[in-house]
Amino acid sequence: MDELGDIIQEFLVESHENLDQLDRDLVALEQDPGSREMLSSIFRTIHTIKGTSGFLAFHRLETLTHAGESLLSRLRDGAQQMNPASADALLAMVDTVRTLLGSIEETGGEGDVDVESVIAQVQECIEDPSAPKAKPAAKAKKAAAPKAPAAEKAQVEAETEVEAEPEPVAEAEPEPEPVKAVKAAEPSPTAPPAAAHPAEETGQNARRSIAESSIRVDVDLLDTLMRLVGELVLTRNQIVRGVSEVSDPALVRTTQRLNLITSELQESVMKTRMQPIDHIWSKLPRVVRDLSGSLGKQVKLAMEGKETELDRSLLEAVKDPLTHLVRNAVDHGIETVEERVAKGKPGQGTLTLRAYHEGGHVIVEIKDDGAGIDVERVAQTALDRGVVTRDQLARMESREIIALVFQPGFSTAKKVTNVSGRGVGMDVVKTNIEQIGGAVDVDSTLGKGTTWRLTIPLTLAIIQALTVECGAERYAIPQVGVDELVFVDGQSGQAIEHVSGAPVYRLRGKLLPLVRLDETLGLPVRNSDRDVYIAVLQADGRRFGLVVDRVLNTEEIVVKPLTGRMKDVGVYAGATIVGDGKVALILDIPSLARRSHLAAEAAERAQLDHADTRPRGGSIERLLIAGIGERRVAIPLDMVTRLEEFPVERIERVGSREVVQYRDHILPVIRLASLLGCYDVSEGETVPAVVYTERGRSVALVVEQIVDIVEDHIESRSDLDDDGLTGSAVIQQRVTELLDVRRAILAADPRFYAEMSEITNSMVGA
Amino acid sequence: MPSRQYATFEVADQLFGVDVAQVQEVLRFHEYTRVPLAPTSVGGLFNLRGQVIAAVDLRVQLGLPPRDLNVPAMNVIVSVDDEWVSLLVDRIGEVIELDDDAFEPPPDTLAGAYRNLIVGTFKLQDRLMLALDARRAADTTVPVPAQHSA
């Protein structure tokens, strides 16, 4: 029923547009009665309305347009000449069509709109072209009669028109004269519906009619809008940056408003180009049905998030990869009924499509409950095809092995079917998705099923990017490829190591191959490996670290395409204009990844040589660094269950304690600032909080800001003790206090540990 | 007599001219974003009212050592194949109107890099103006015969 509703909506929108055109055409036709072209166009329009109304079972509309069509076809074929009488009849018909459409729009039905008189009027023109001349007045009255109340205004109009055109009446030519009179009187039969229509609308409700609530817009115009908004975003960024350096409260407020308005404008303009993903999903049920039928499988297709919207151009780009993944899931993922039953699964497999927004991207998941990907088989195939070496395989995690299916020319299908496995494999899917700045990954459990996940940017023109500095220049890295950021702190003894001349970094015990941006770009290479940043990037199923001098920030950038001459260089995906108006180049992560290839191999060899890559001596601890006033406080990451932002107004008081409602529980809150005896200077609308949960009990430690998460060898520690602290250490060149978490928790919830039988000291930081 | 207007400028004390119809604007600019790994003739990129424009170092195109981009340079922005490209020059001259019959093909003695870029010469009262082919001058994909190393 809903679908029918949609069809009717579309029909109404289209018909309203067509009718406006028709009005103009008919009037123009009167001036140029011989125009075959115009007649054909009018004929087609009426024909379309007739066809659709027949299909939608609007019988009055159908009979009416049918009558009009008959007259039009005679006129078109030259069987009779266009004259004012036929023009009147046709205009009357158009008006009645409009009345009918209005009724359909408001009530869903045709109501009791009188069509007979108009049909009769049209018929008269057909049967005897000269007849209308004989009784124009009578007919006008007859037509006007049913809608008498609203006719008055039109009548006045008709009269003024008569007065305004005295000449034709005076001319008294035998043939055209009476006809002219008819024309003068014409508004009376036709105008009532037209006049009545708006009156009804304003009178009944202010609801905008369909014709008014949507318009067609040239895509070029939308592109221009999009481009202009892009410029505005850049200018906004510049102003925001500039204003942060001055301290004029009024200007700051204005800038915040500008910031907000720009974001909203950007969002709205982006929305004009958005279409629900259902546009490409709607074809998939058929694909799944046909395919599963031909393979003797039973597959249920479930869709979640149909209404999730994507830029139109991206939607097109995603269509083929998505279809391929769905076919692949039905073909290779879901087993036959017998196999499934044998495994104790329901005979009917389920394929779930899910689309949702996440962090400025749209995620599309294709999930089946089929056989899952056999890691062993993937590994064997990869070996057979020479995609990897045995050594490399030995060191790969199963997730990495599964990712090998994205390598060119890879297909694990036991037999090549006519469905997939024709070499048009996952590598094509991957390439297509990466071309639009997206990413694809896969997660699979043998026997349970497989989930393919597409990460797609919301729009092509504006992307989230990390800006970094290297040498004297800034570069932008698309955020989609950035996994994490690591600061190599010269002070804490962390360092970039070299194996066989290739730089590597120990990231949580694993060797991460590094690519130095300065070296890759042929810039002067800095001497020190200390105090640099590593952006951990992911591309082509390979993780590597990009060494840069500084990480600046994350911002939305407008991608400007590069001309051929720059593209040929190969490391740039485009250019953008950053906050201060300078141009920054956007790095192409996949091509950097290819450059990391050599480094990666060296790292792999090293990994093999040093089976134990744990750093020597000292225990590594991962710490969350929080800022409290001027102080930095470290909290062991084990004691962090979640990081939350609570709106200040949601923090309520219970007695002398503060609490916040959190996931249907009352969560005790302690402000670290007051615990540590600092002034609480946070005045934002939200406060960051560290939530720790143990055995169903939670507390929230409110801090001023979350600074970083670091790995540290806790060696350079002093016992300089203060209330609420277990000591201090130098982390990232700054003295950082180590929080006595247990005490903090107890301050928030004195009974936190009371019901737990064991309280181990190991919880307390070190 | 048919005549044409040329926007003139100097590079390495030589007067050049391009058809004024191709010139969008002329401006002084000094903050260029270098494009590592790009041909040396690409001086850098800059932001002209929201457009990213590539600046082509005419010195390099003419086989001379590249200019020091920390010193402000003049940009002659020309439209080539619907794309704006900036030609970096030393000094801007006047717009002059020249009769077509003052035009002479480039002398045979004109060497190397110059020869590729020059479509003709005009004899002015006291000096020679070389008419530049803007498209070839802006084309950085053609390797420049190396006369000097950078």
Boltz contact constraints between the chains, C-beta under 6 A:
constraints:
  - contact:
      token1: [A, 231]
      token2: [B, 50]
      max_distance: 6.0
  - contact:
      token1: [A, 473]
      token2: [B, 33]
      max_distance: 6.0
  - contact:
      token1: [A, 473]
      token2: [B, 34]
      max_distance: 6.0
  - contact:
      token1: [A, 521]
      token2: [B, 36]
      max_distance: 6.0
  - contact:
      token1: [A, 521]
      token2: [B, 37]
      max_distance: 6.0
  - contact:
      token1: [A, 522]
      token2: [B, 36]
      max_distance: 6.0
  - contact:
      token1: [A, 522]
      token2: [B, 37]
      max_distance: 6.0
  - contact:
      token1: [A, 523]
      token2: [B, 36]
      max_distance: 6.0
  - contact:
      token1: [A, 560]
      token2: [B, 52]
      max_distance: 6.0
  - contact:
      token1: [A, 565]
      token2: [B, 140]
      max_distance: 6.0
  - contact:
      token1: [A, 565]
      token2: [B, 141]
      max_distance: 6.0
  - contact:
      token1: [A, 566]
      token2: [B, 38]
      max_distance: 6.0
  - contact:
      token1: [A, 569]
      token2: [B, 37]
      max_distance: 6.0
  - contact:
      token1: [A, 569]
      token2: [B, 38]
      max_distance: 6.0
  - contact:
      token1: [A, 575]
      token2: [B, 45]
      max_distance: 6.0
  - contact:
      token1: [A, 575]
      token2: [B, 52]
      max_distance: 6.0
  - contact:
      token1: [A, 577]
      token2: [B, 47]
      max_distance: 6.0
  - contact:
      token1: [A, 581]
      token2: [B, 47]
      max_distance: 6.0
  - contact:
      token1: [A, 582]
      token2: [B, 31]
      max_distance: 6.0
  - contact:
      token1: [A, 582]
      token2: [B, 33]
      max_distance: 6.0
  - contact:
      token1: [A, 583]
      token2: [B, 33]
      max_distance: 6.0
  - contact:
      token1: [A, 583]
      token2: [B, 45]
      max_distance: 6.0
  - contact:
      token1: [A, 583]
      token2: [B, 46]
      max_distance: 6.0
  - contact:
      token1: [A, 583]
      token2: [B, 47]
      max_distance: 6.0
  - contact:
      token1: [A, 583]
      token2: [B, 52]
      max_distance: 6.0
